[in-house]
Amino acid sequence: MTYVLQNVVFPLDRDPDLLPLYADPETWSVIDGQPVRVSNRAQLGNILSRTSARISSGRRVSLGTYFNAFPASYWQHWTSVRQVRLTVRTVGSATILVYRSNGSGVHQRIDTREVTDDATTVFDLSLTQYSDGGWLWFDIVADEKSAILEGADWTTEQEPARTGKASLGITTYNKPDFCVETLQALAASPDALDLVDRIFLVDQGTQLVEDQDGFTEVAEDLGDTLQVIKQANLGGSGGFARAMHETLQRPDSDFVQLLDDDVRIEPESLRRSIVLGQYATTPVLVGGHMFDLLDRPKLHGWAEVVDESPFMWRNLYQQEMPHDFGVSNLRQSTLLHMRMDADYNGWWMCLIPLETIRKVGLSLPAFIKWDDAEFCLRAGEAGFPTVSMPGVALWHVSWVNKDDSIDWQAYFHARNRIVAGLLHSNVPGGGRLIRHSRRVDLKHLMMMQYYPVALRARALRDILSGPAHMAKTLGTAMPAARALAAEYPETVVHRDPKTVLHSRRGRQVYKQLPKNQFDSPAGLRLRWFTLSTLVAHWLHAPAPANVSRPEVEFGKEDAHWWRIPLFDSALVSAADGSGKNIYTRDRKKYRRMLRNSLRLHAELKRRWPELQKQYRDALPELVSPKSWEKIFEEKA
């Protein structure tokens, strides 16, 4: 029997920015008298269907792209599959060239076939030389007349290690339009739906998905596969825990596939993640990469890790992010040929074996932030690694126009990171975690951002109260955090078009530096800057003129922690560009909050071993199905 591991697919929405992710047509040019091969964008009219495309006469098109190359190294490393078959179906005269790469991005041609008329061409390829990385792909070159690629797939005759389907868990809060689009994409993708047992749409909002235009029709198309569950807003962790819990009751499901609500999916990616989960030698979590929904060729999230000290998340090779496939495609991007191992994957798209959930429990009742990282770390410790799988991805609104570290989410950033550290850090005292957390407070205080400091202090007090607070406050912590904003004027985003805000000394302009380079102080300069700024803000009250009117103005990209503290007040553009915030120095608040921060962090450091034992002892109960059942019943 033949099993399809991966289909060659093309996008149906007429978006030229998407095409470099699927097809890479080439042309030759001459630069400084030398022939140079360059890539240009495909023509939308050459996409004939979801699986077919036209190759114009004399042109060469490579399928060595993000969505259509075969990630050989991941299949070799995580499965026992050692032989794959590439089948290419064409019409017309053309040449098919098959390539491989290694972990260093070196390309090698491994086979070539000339085809005429209607042809089905088969290439049997081994997966034995990709331990460090590497892809497989093929190019097609049309002869004098155009040729048609009718379809292609990567298959194996090896049976999967497990045959159960996946249930999907979509958690949403007031994103009904996105949810209906996701359901419509699934309904139009029978190949993906063949591997789906149930779609659990957990609606936690006030703008119900059932009331959205198009829902009735797509619900009819999906039939019994779709199940809508309404519950109180328990955050992402509560919605995904519900999907996990419901999937545990499904005898035909071996996996739960978690999906965020504000995304646009590639259904073939969904199918690929389930297939990899079925073939994995031992059960693994399969994570999808994240592209920017508003800048679709840009990849923002791939193999994610948590540094042991200071216990903070990041992408591997963070300095290379985001990667723009519109500028440098897969074949031109050496780094993307390396196999990258991850600690966790964001729950915008993550496949979890039910075997894992039965062993380690459901999501931590964290509401949002760190619930995905904590779960994957917990699973990894139990022997279930996370695979961040190339060619498996979706589009999600990136964090380019966000700064949730200074809004109500600051509470969850602080609390859940430290809780995750208590649960999983193996460094005595959490390593640099506490020092780093204290430093975050100092930066906010120097920047006159008192609201996030207040939220972070609340987070520390809750942590110190013990693990019981997490389930107890699951439904109340977010509204309480938002309500606190009313006490802090800097949280107001001034958008009134009739009132144009101006600063006394005008906008501060700085030299633009290359990507990921900053002019921040370091070493002794950093220590002196921090000490002198903290002392100056403690001793000196702001000038009255700078309180009544902002002293200076900053663009968001210039508003760094080593610049704003030099002034008494500042007018700063909001992250999304919709308005401006006014930050004003308040010596009374500053003194009180600085003392609180130092005291709370000192207590956290002193009590770390005690708290670590408390949280680790409480974890099995916090994440148990029975505990979550109680929460679901209380919040129904």
C-alpha positions as CSV (number, residue, x, y, z in Angstrom):
1,M,0.0,0.0,0.0
2,T,1.2,3.5,-0.8
3,Y,1.0,6.2,1.9
4,V,1.3,9.9,0.9
5,L,3.7,11.8,3.1
6,Q,3.5,15.1,1.3
7,N,1.7,16.6,-1.6
8,V,3.0,19.3,-3.9
9,V,0.5,22.1,-3.6
10,F,-0.1,25.7,-4.8
11,P,-2.0,28.6,-3.3
12,L,-5.4,29.4,-4.8
13,D,-5.8,33.0,-3.5
14,R,-4.3,35.3,-6.0
15,D,-1.6,36.8,-3.7
16,P,1.8,37.2,-5.5
17,D,3.6,37.5,-2.1
18,L,2.7,33.9,-1.4
19,L,4.2,32.3,-4.5
20,P,7.8,32.2,-3.4
21,L,6.8,29.8,-0.6
22,Y,5.4,27.4,-3.2
23,A,7.2,27.8,-6.6
24,D,10.5,29.5,-7.5
25,P,10.8,30.3,-11.2
26,E,14.2,31.3,-12.5
27,T,15.6,33.5,-15.2
28,W,19.1,34.4,-16.3
29,S,20.6,37.9,-16.3
30,V,23.9,39.4,-16.9
31,I,25.7,41.4,-14.2
32,D,29.1,42.9,-14.8
33,G,29.4,40.8,-17.9
34,Q,28.8,37.5,-16.1
35,P,25.7,35.3,-16.4
36,V,23.9,35.2,-13.1
37,R,20.9,33.1,-12.2
38,V,18.3,35.2,-10.3
39,S,14.9,34.4,-9.0
40,N,11.8,36.3,-9.8
41,R,8.1,35.9,-8.9
42,A,5.9,33.5,-10.7
43,Q,2.9,34.6,-12.7
44,L,-0.4,34.1,-11.0
45,G,-2.0,32.8,-14.2
46,N,0.4,29.8,-14.2
47,I,-1.2,28.4,-11.1
48,L,-3.9,26.2,-12.6
49,S,-5.3,24.4,-9.6
50,R,-4.4,23.4,-6.0
51,T,-2.0,20.8,-7.4
52,S,-1.1,21.9,-10.9
53,A,0.8,24.6,-12.6
54,R,2.1,25.7,-16.0
55,I,5.8,26.0,-16.8
56,S,6.1,28.5,-19.6
57,S,8.2,27.6,-22.6
58,G,11.9,27.7,-22.0
59,R,11.4,28.5,-18.3
60,R,12.7,26.7,-15.3
61,V,10.6,26.4,-12.1
62,S,12.0,24.9,-8.9
63,L,9.9,23.3,-6.3
64,G,12.8,23.7,-3.9
65,T,10.6,25.9,-1.8
66,Y,9.4,26.1,1.8
67,F,6.1,24.3,1.2
68,N,7.1,22.0,-1.7
69,A,10.6,20.7,-0.9
70,F,10.7,17.5,1.2
71,P,12.4,17.9,4.7
72,A,14.4,14.8,4.4
73,S,16.5,15.3,7.5
74,Y,13.5,15.5,9.8
75,W,12.0,12.3,8.3
76,Q,15.3,10.5,8.7
77,H,15.8,11.7,12.3
78,W,12.3,11.3,13.7
79,T,10.9,8.3,11.8
80,S,12.1,4.9,10.6
81,V,11.3,5.7,6.9
82,R,14.4,5.2,4.8
83,Q,12.9,5.1,1.3
84,V,10.6,7.6,-0.3
85,R,9.2,7.8,-3.8
86,L,8.7,11.1,-5.7
87,T,6.1,10.8,-8.4
88,V,5.7,13.6,-10.9
89,R,2.8,13.8,-13.4
90,T,3.4,16.1,-16.4
91,V,2.0,16.9,-19.8
92,G,4.3,18.1,-22.5
93,S,8.0,18.0,-23.2
94,A,10.2,18.9,-20.2
95,T,13.2,18.0,-18.1
96,I,12.8,17.0,-14.4
97,L,15.8,17.4,-12.2
98,V,16.0,16.1,-8.7
99,Y,18.2,17.7,-6.1
100,R,19.2,17.1,-2.5
101,S,21.0,19.4,0.0
102,N,23.0,18.7,3.2
103,G,23.0,20.5,6.5
104,S,25.4,23.1,5.2
105,G,23.1,24.0,2.3
106,V,25.3,22.4,-0.4
107,H,23.1,21.4,-3.4
108,Q,23.7,18.2,-5.3
109,R,21.8,16.9,-8.4
110,I,20.9,13.2,-7.9
111,D,18.8,12.4,-11.0
112,T,17.5,13.8,-14.3
113,R,14.8,12.6,-16.6
114,E,13.4,13.9,-19.9
115,V,9.7,13.5,-20.4
116,T,7.3,13.9,-23.3
117,D,3.5,13.9,-23.8
118,D,1.6,12.6,-20.7
119,A,4.1,11.2,-18.3
120,T,4.2,9.8,-14.8
121,T,7.8,9.8,-13.6
122,V,9.0,8.0,-10.5
123,F,12.1,8.6,-8.5
124,D,13.1,6.2,-5.6
125,L,15.1,8.1,-3.1
126,S,16.8,7.0,0.1
127,L,16.8,8.8,3.4
128,T,20.2,7.8,4.8
129,Q,22.4,10.9,4.5
130,Y,20.6,13.6,6.2
131,S,21.5,13.4,9.9
132,D,22.6,17.0,10.1
133,G,20.0,18.5,7.7
134,G,19.0,18.7,4.1
135,W,16.1,18.7,1.8
136,L,15.0,16.9,-1.4
137,W,13.2,18.7,-4.2
138,F,12.8,18.8,-8.0
139,D,12.9,21.4,-10.8
140,I,11.1,21.3,-14.1
141,V,12.4,22.9,-17.3
142,A,9.9,23.3,-20.2
143,D,11.1,22.8,-23.7
144,E,10.1,25.0,-26.7
145,K,6.4,24.7,-25.6
146,S,4.9,25.2,-22.2
147,A,4.5,22.1,-20.0
148,I,2.0,21.3,-17.3
149,L,2.8,19.9,-13.9
150,E,-0.4,18.1,-13.2
151,G,0.7,16.9,-9.7
152,A,3.4,15.4,-7.6
153,D,3.7,13.7,-4.2
154,W,6.2,12.1,-1.9
155,T,5.1,8.6,-0.8
156,T,6.3,5.5,1.0
157,E,5.2,1.9,1.2
158,Q,6.1,1.7,4.8
159,E,3.2,1.5,7.2
160,P,2.8,4.2,9.9
161,A,3.6,3.4,13.5
162,R,0.2,4.6,14.6
163,T,-3.0,5.0,12.5
164,G,-5.4,7.1,14.7
165,K,-6.7,10.4,13.5
166,A,-6.4,13.8,15.1
167,S,-9.1,16.0,16.6
168,L,-8.6,19.7,16.1
169,G,-8.9,22.1,19.0
170,I,-9.5,25.8,18.0
171,T,-9.7,28.2,20.9
172,T,-11.3,31.6,20.2
173,Y,-12.3,34.8,21.8
174,N,-14.2,37.2,19.6
175,K,-12.5,36.2,16.3
176,P,-15.5,34.7,14.6
177,D,-14.5,35.8,11.1
178,F,-11.1,34.1,11.3
179,C,-12.7,30.9,12.7
180,V,-15.2,30.7,9.8
181,E,-12.4,31.1,7.3
182,T,-10.5,28.3,9.0
183,L,-13.5,26.0,8.9
184,Q,-14.1,26.8,5.3
185,A,-10.5,26.0,4.4
186,L,-10.8,22.7,6.2
187,A,-14.2,21.9,4.5
188,A,-12.5,22.5,1.1
189,S,-9.6,20.2,1.9
190,P,-10.7,16.5,1.8
191,D,-7.1,15.2,2.0
192,A,-6.7,17.0,5.3
193,L,-10.2,16.1,6.6
194,D,-9.5,12.4,6.0
195,L,-7.2,12.5,8.9
196,V,-9.4,14.6,11.2
197,D,-11.8,12.9,13.7
198,R,-13.4,15.9,15.3
199,I,-13.1,19.7,15.2
200,F,-13.7,21.2,18.7
201,L,-14.3,24.9,18.4
202,V,-14.1,26.2,21.9
203,D,-15.8,29.6,21.8
204,Q,-15.0,31.7,24.9
205,G,-16.2,35.1,23.5
206,T,-19.2,37.4,23.3
207,Q,-19.1,37.6,19.5
208,L,-20.1,34.0,18.8
209,V,-18.8,32.1,15.8
210,E,-22.3,30.6,15.3
211,D,-23.6,34.2,14.6
212,Q,-20.9,34.9,11.9
213,D,-21.9,35.0,8.2
214,G,-21.0,31.8,6.5
215,F,-21.0,29.6,9.7
216,T,-24.3,27.9,9.0
217,E,-23.2,26.8,5.5
218,V,-19.7,25.6,6.6
219,A,-21.3,23.8,9.6
220,E,-23.5,21.9,7.2
221,D,-20.5,21.0,5.1
222,L,-18.6,19.6,8.0
223,G,-21.6,17.9,9.6
224,D,-20.8,15.9,12.7
225,T,-17.1,16.5,12.4
226,L,-17.7,20.0,13.9
227,Q,-18.6,20.5,17.5
228,V,-18.9,24.0,19.0
229,I,-18.3,24.3,22.8
230,K,-19.2,27.5,24.6
231,Q,-17.5,28.3,27.9
232,A,-16.4,31.3,30.0
233,N,-13.2,33.0,28.9
234,L,-10.4,30.8,30.5
235,G,-7.7,32.1,28.1
236,G,-5.8,30.0,25.7
237,S,-4.8,27.5,28.3
238,G,-8.4,26.9,29.3
239,G,-9.6,26.6,25.7
240,F,-6.9,24.3,24.7
241,A,-7.3,22.2,28.0
242,R,-10.9,21.8,27.0
243,A,-9.9,20.5,23.5
244,M,-7.4,18.1,25.1
245,H,-10.0,16.9,27.5
246,E,-12.7,16.4,24.8
247,T,-10.2,14.6,22.6
248,L,-9.3,12.1,25.3
249,Q,-12.9,10.9,25.1
250,R,-12.5,10.1,21.3
251,P,-11.5,6.5,20.7
252,D,-10.6,7.2,17.0
253,S,-8.2,10.0,17.9
254,D,-4.5,9.5,18.6
255,F,-3.7,13.2,18.6
256,V,-5.1,16.6,19.3
257,Q,-4.1,19.4,16.9
258,L,-4.2,22.8,18.6
259,L,-4.8,25.9,16.5
260,D,-5.1,29.5,17.4
261,D,-8.1,31.5,16.2
262,D,-6.6,34.5,14.4
263,V,-4.7,32.5,11.8
264,R,-4.9,31.5,8.2
265,I,-4.1,27.9,7.7
266,E,-2.4,25.9,4.9
267,P,-4.5,22.6,5.0
268,E,-1.7,20.6,3.6
269,S,0.5,21.6,6.5
270,L,-2.2,20.3,8.9
271,R,-2.2,16.9,7.0
272,R,1.6,16.8,7.1
273,S,1.8,17.3,10.8
274,I,-0.6,14.5,11.5
275,V,1.2,12.1,9.1
276,L,4.6,12.9,10.8
277,G,3.0,12.2,14.1
278,Q,1.7,8.8,12.8
279,Y,5.2,7.9,11.5
280,A,7.3,9.1,14.4
281,T,9.4,6.2,15.9
282,T,8.4,7.4,19.4
283,P,5.5,9.8,20.0
284,V,6.4,13.4,19.4
285,L,4.8,16.8,19.5
286,V,4.7,18.3,16.0
287,G,4.9,22.1,15.9
288,G,4.2,24.4,13.0
289,H,6.2,27.4,12.0
290,M,4.6,30.9,12.0
291,F,4.5,33.3,9.1
292,D,3.3,36.9,9.4
293,L,-0.3,37.2,8.4
294,L,0.2,40.8,7.4
295,D,3.5,40.2,5.6
296,R,3.1,36.7,4.3
297,P,6.5,35.8,2.9
298,K,8.1,36.5,6.3
299,L,8.8,33.6,8.7
300,H,8.7,34.8,12.4
301,G,8.6,31.6,14.4
302,W,10.6,28.4,14.0
303,A,12.5,26.0,16.3
304,E,12.0,27.6,19.7
305,V,14.0,27.0,22.8
306,V,14.1,28.0,26.5
307,D,17.5,29.0,27.7
308,E,18.2,27.4,31.1
309,S,19.5,30.6,32.5
310,P,17.8,33.2,32.6
311,F,14.9,30.8,31.7
312,M,13.7,32.7,28.7
313,W,12.2,31.7,25.4
314,R,13.7,32.5,22.0
315,N,14.0,31.2,18.4
316,L,17.1,29.4,17.5
317,Y,19.2,31.9,15.5
318,Q,17.0,34.7,16.8
319,Q,19.2,37.2,15.0
320,E,18.1,35.9,11.7
321,M,14.5,36.5,12.3
322,P,12.3,37.3,10.5
323,H,13.3,35.5,7.4
324,D,11.9,37.0,4.2
325,F,11.3,34.3,1.5
326,G,10.5,37.0,-0.9
327,V,14.1,38.1,-0.7
328,S,16.0,34.8,-0.1
329,N,14.2,31.6,-0.9
330,L,14.9,28.2,0.5
331,R,17.7,27.3,-1.8
332,Q,19.5,30.5,-1.2
333,S,19.2,30.3,2.6
334,T,21.9,28.1,4.0
335,L,20.7,28.2,7.6
336,L,17.3,26.7,6.6
337,H,18.9,23.5,5.5
338,M,20.2,22.7,9.0
339,R,18.0,20.4,11.1
340,M,17.0,22.4,14.2
341,D,15.8,20.8,17.4
342,A,13.3,22.6,19.5
343,D,12.3,22.7,23.2
344,Y,8.7,23.8,22.5
345,N,6.3,25.2,19.9
346,G,3.8,27.9,20.1
347,W,0.2,26.8,20.3
348,W,-0.7,28.7,17.2
349,M,-0.3,25.2,15.7
350,C,0.9,22.1,17.6
351,L,0.0,18.4,17.3
352,I,0.1,16.5,20.7
353,P,-0.2,12.8,21.0
354,L,-2.9,11.7,23.5
355,E,-0.4,9.4,25.0
356,T,1.5,12.4,26.1
357,I,-1.6,14.0,27.7
358,R,-2.4,10.8,29.5
359,K,1.1,10.8,31.0
360,V,1.8,14.4,31.8
361,G,-1.7,16.0,32.1
362,L,-3.4,18.9,30.4
363,S,-2.4,22.5,30.1
364,L,-1.3,24.5,33.1
365,P,-4.1,26.9,34.2
366,A,-2.0,29.8,33.1
367,F,-4.7,31.7,31.1
368,I,-2.1,32.9,28.5
369,K,1.6,33.1,28.0
370,W,4.1,30.2,28.7
371,D,1.3,27.6,28.8
372,D,2.7,26.1,25.5
373,A,6.3,26.3,26.5
374,E,5.6,24.8,30.0
375,F,3.6,21.9,28.5
376,C,6.3,21.1,25.9
377,L,9.0,21.2,28.6
378,R,6.9,18.9,30.8
379,A,6.3,16.6,27.9
380,G,10.0,16.6,27.0
381,E,11.0,15.6,30.5
382,A,8.6,12.7,30.2
383,G,10.2,11.5,26.9
384,F,8.0,13.3,24.4
385,P,10.2,15.7,22.4
386,T,8.9,18.6,20.2
387,V,9.6,18.7,16.5
388,S,9.5,22.1,14.9
389,M,8.7,20.8,11.4
390,P,9.6,22.7,8.2
391,G,6.9,22.8,5.5
392,V,4.3,22.8,8.3
393,A,3.2,26.3,9.0
394,L,0.4,28.9,9.1
395,W,0.0,32.6,9.1
396,H,-0.6,34.5,12.3
397,V,-0.5,38.2,13.2
398,S,3.1,38.7,14.3
399,W,4.3,40.8,17.3
400,V,5.7,43.5,15.0
401,N,2.9,45.9,15.9
402,K,2.4,44.8,19.4
403,D,4.0,45.4,22.8
404,D,2.1,43.2,25.2
405,S,4.9,43.5,27.8
406,I,3.4,46.8,28.9
407,D,-0.3,46.1,28.8
408,W,-2.4,43.8,31.0
409,Q,-0.5,40.8,29.7
410,A,2.5,41.9,31.6
411,Y,1.0,40.1,34.6
412,F,0.9,36.7,32.8
413,H,4.4,37.2,31.2
414,A,5.9,37.7,34.7
415,R,3.9,35.1,36.6
416,N,3.9,32.3,34.2
417,R,7.6,32.6,33.3
418,I,8.5,32.3,36.9
419,V,6.1,29.5,37.6
420,A,7.5,27.6,34.6
421,G,11.0,28.2,36.0
422,L,9.9,26.8,39.4
423,L,8.6,23.8,37.6
424,H,11.4,23.1,35.2
425,S,14.5,25.0,35.9
426,N,17.4,22.8,37.1
427,V,19.7,25.6,37.9
428,P,20.0,26.4,41.7
429,G,17.8,29.3,42.6
430,G,16.5,29.6,39.0
431,G,19.9,30.8,37.8
432,R,19.6,34.4,36.4
433,L,15.8,34.3,36.3
434,I,15.2,36.3,39.4
435,R,17.9,38.8,38.6
436,H,16.5,39.2,35.0
437,S,13.0,39.7,36.4
438,R,14.2,42.4,38.7
439,R,16.0,44.0,35.8
440,V,12.8,44.1,33.8
441,D,11.2,46.0,36.6
442,L,14.0,48.5,36.7
443,K,13.8,49.2,33.0
444,H,10.0,49.8,33.2
445,L,10.5,52.1,36.2
446,M,13.3,54.1,34.5
447,M,11.0,54.4,31.4
448,M,8.1,55.7,33.6
449,Q,6.0,52.6,32.8
450,Y,4.4,52.1,36.2
451,Y,1.4,50.0,35.1
452,P,3.4,46.9,34.1
453,V,5.5,47.2,37.3
454,A,2.3,47.1,39.3
455,L,1.1,44.1,37.4
456,R,4.4,42.3,37.8
457,A,4.3,43.0,41.6
458,R,0.9,41.4,41.7
459,A,2.3,38.4,39.8
460,L,5.1,38.0,42.3
461,R,2.7,38.3,45.3
462,D,0.5,35.6,43.7
463,I,3.4,33.3,43.1
464,L,4.5,33.7,46.7
465,S,1.0,32.8,47.9
466,G,1.4,29.3,46.5
467,P,0.2,27.2,43.5
468,A,-3.5,27.1,44.5
469,H,-4.0,30.7,43.2
470,M,-3.6,29.6,39.5
471,A,-6.8,27.6,39.3
472,K,-8.6,29.9,41.7
473,T,-7.9,33.1,39.7
474,L,-8.1,31.6,36.2
475,G,-11.2,33.5,35.3
476,T,-10.6,36.6,37.3
477,A,-6.9,37.5,36.8
478,M,-7.3,39.0,33.4
479,P,-10.2,41.3,34.1
480,A,-8.5,42.4,37.4
481,A,-5.3,43.2,35.4
482,R,-7.2,45.2,32.9
483,A,-9.2,47.1,35.6
484,L,-5.9,48.2,37.2
485,A,-5.0,50.2,34.1
486,A,-7.5,52.9,35.1
487,E,-5.1,53.9,37.9
488,Y,-2.2,54.6,35.5
489,P,-2.6,57.5,33.0
490,E,0.2,56.3,30.8
491,T,-2.0,53.4,29.6
492,V,-4.3,55.8,27.7
493,V,-3.6,55.9,24.0
494,H,-4.4,59.4,22.7
495,R,-6.1,59.0,19.3
496,D,-8.4,62.1,19.1
497,P,-7.8,63.6,15.6
498,K,-9.0,66.9,16.9
499,T,-6.2,67.1,19.5
500,V,-2.7,67.0,18.1
501,L,-0.2,66.4,20.9
502,H,3.2,68.1,20.8
503,S,6.2,67.9,23.1
504,R,8.1,70.9,24.4
505,R,11.4,70.0,22.8
506,G,10.2,68.1,19.7
507,R,10.9,64.6,18.5
508,Q,14.2,62.9,19.3
509,V,15.8,61.4,16.2
510,Y,18.6,58.8,16.3
511,K,20.9,57.2,13.7
512,Q,19.4,54.1,12.2
513,L,21.5,51.0,12.9
514,P,21.6,47.7,11.0
515,K,19.1,44.9,11.9
516,N,19.5,43.6,15.4
517,Q,22.2,46.2,16.4
518,F,21.7,48.7,19.2
519,D,23.6,51.5,20.8
520,S,22.7,50.5,24.3
521,P,25.3,50.8,27.1
522,A,27.2,47.7,28.1
523,G,29.7,46.6,30.7
524,L,30.7,49.3,33.1
525,R,28.8,51.9,31.1
526,L,25.6,49.9,31.7
527,R,26.2,49.7,35.4
528,W,26.9,53.4,35.7
529,F,23.9,54.3,33.6
530,T,21.6,52.1,35.7
531,L,22.9,53.3,39.0
532,S,23.0,57.0,38.1
533,T,19.5,56.9,36.6
534,L,17.9,55.1,39.6
535,V,19.5,57.5,42.0
536,A,18.5,60.6,39.9
537,H,14.9,59.4,39.7
538,W,14.9,58.8,43.4
539,L,16.3,62.2,44.4
540,H,15.0,64.6,41.8
541,A,11.3,65.5,41.2
542,P,10.4,66.2,37.5
543,A,10.2,69.8,36.4
544,P,6.6,71.2,36.6
545,A,6.8,72.3,32.9
546,N,7.6,68.7,31.9
547,V,4.7,67.4,33.9
548,S,2.1,69.6,32.4
549,R,3.4,68.9,28.9
550,P,5.6,66.1,27.5
551,E,9.2,67.1,27.4
552,V,10.1,65.2,24.2
553,E,8.6,62.9,21.6
554,F,9.9,59.4,20.5
555,G,8.9,57.2,17.7
556,K,8.3,53.6,18.9
557,E,11.5,52.3,17.3
558,D,13.6,54.9,19.1
559,A,11.9,54.6,22.5
560,H,14.5,52.4,24.2
561,W,15.1,52.0,27.9
562,W,18.5,53.8,27.7
563,R,17.0,56.9,26.1
564,I,13.6,57.7,27.7
565,P,15.0,57.8,31.3
566,L,17.0,60.9,30.4
567,F,13.8,63.0,30.3
568,D,11.1,63.8,32.8
569,S,8.3,63.0,30.4
570,A,7.9,61.6,26.9
571,L,5.3,61.3,24.2
572,V,5.7,57.9,22.7
573,S,4.0,56.4,19.6
574,A,1.9,53.3,20.4
575,A,3.3,50.0,19.0
576,D,0.5,49.8,16.4
577,G,0.8,53.4,15.4
578,S,-2.8,54.2,16.3
579,G,-1.9,57.0,18.7
580,K,0.5,58.1,21.4
581,N,1.1,57.4,25.1
582,I,2.3,60.0,27.6
583,Y,4.9,58.8,30.1
584,T,5.5,61.1,33.0
585,R,7.9,60.6,35.9
586,D,6.2,60.2,39.3
587,R,8.7,60.2,42.1
588,K,6.3,58.9,44.7
589,K,5.2,55.9,42.6
590,Y,8.8,55.3,41.6
591,R,10.1,55.1,45.1
592,R,7.2,52.9,46.3
593,M,7.4,50.5,43.4
594,L,11.2,50.3,43.5
595,R,11.1,49.3,47.2
596,N,8.3,46.7,46.5
597,S,10.2,45.2,43.6
598,L,13.4,44.8,45.5
599,R,11.6,43.3,48.5
600,L,9.5,40.9,46.4
601,H,12.4,39.6,44.4
602,A,14.5,39.2,47.6
603,E,11.6,37.1,49.1
604,L,11.3,35.1,45.9
605,K,15.0,34.4,46.0
606,R,15.0,33.4,49.6
607,R,12.0,31.1,49.2
608,W,12.9,29.6,45.9
609,P,13.6,26.0,47.1
610,E,10.4,26.0,49.2
611,L,8.3,27.4,46.4
612,Q,9.8,25.0,43.9
613,K,8.8,22.0,46.0
614,Q,5.3,23.4,46.5
615,Y,4.7,24.0,42.7
616,R,6.2,20.7,41.6
617,D,4.2,18.8,44.2
618,A,1.0,20.6,43.1
619,L,1.6,20.2,39.4
620,P,-0.1,16.8,38.9
621,E,-3.3,18.0,40.5
622,L,-3.2,21.4,38.7
623,V,-3.1,19.8,35.2
624,S,-5.2,16.7,35.9
625,P,-8.4,16.1,33.9
626,K,-10.4,16.0,37.2
627,S,-9.1,19.4,38.2
628,W,-10.0,20.8,34.8
629,E,-13.4,19.2,34.8
630,K,-14.1,21.0,38.1
631,I,-13.1,24.3,36.4
632,F,-15.2,23.7,33.4
633,E,-18.2,22.9,35.6
634,E,-17.7,26.0,37.7
635,K,-17.2,28.3,34.7
636,A,-20.0,26.8,32.5
